[in-house]
Amino acid sequence: MNDKHGIKITTRDRLLRAWENSTELVRDFECYSQEIKDDEKVAKIFAEYAKDEGIHASKFLEILNDYEEK
């Protein structure tokens, strides 16, 4: 893919990075939803986004596992 500076970034590398980022967002959004006490609407939005991002992370992991089996 990207051979910038002599380093090749593979599809697997990008999947791993996306999975790591998604799992981090899940943790962040869950924390935000629990920490926000002054606006229930915003807290609920963060809780909802944590669930959505968890689905994304799960899909990335599934695809990543397929790459590991190759």
N, C-alpha and C positions, 0 to 999 in steps of 0.2 A: 504494500500500500504506500505508505509514506516513507521515503528513504532519505529524509532530511538528516543531515549530519552523519550519514552512514549508518543510521539506526532504522531498522525496518519495523514498523508497527503493524502487527497482524490483526486480522478480524478477531481472533481470540483475545488479543490484548485489549482491543476496544470493548469487547463484551465484558471482560473482567473489570475494566475501569467503570463501565456503565453500571454493572452490578454493585460495585463498591460504592459508587455515588448514590445509587438508589437506596441502599441499606442505610447509608448515613442520613439521607433525607428522611427516611422513616423514623429513625431515632430522634432527629431534630424536631420534626413535626409533632411527634408524640410528646416530647418534652414541652414544646410550646403550648400544646393543647392543655397540658396539666398545669403549667405555670401561669397561664393567663386567667386571672380571676375577675378582672374588671369588665370583660366583654365576652359574654357567653357565646355570642354569635361567632366571633373570631375564633374562640377556643374550639367550637364545633367544626369550623372549617378546617382548622389544622388537624383535628382528629380524622376528619373525612379524607384529607389529603394524605395523611399517614397510611390509611388503609389502601388508597389508590396507589400510592408509591410502593407499598408492600406487594401489590399485584405485579407492578412493573419489575420489581426486584426478583420476584419469583419466576417470571418469564425469562428474564436475563439469565438466571441461574440454570433454568431448564435447558436453554440453548447452550450455555457454557458447558454444562455436563455432556451434552451431545458432542461438543468439540473435543472434550477430554477422552471420549470413547473412540475417536477416530484414530 
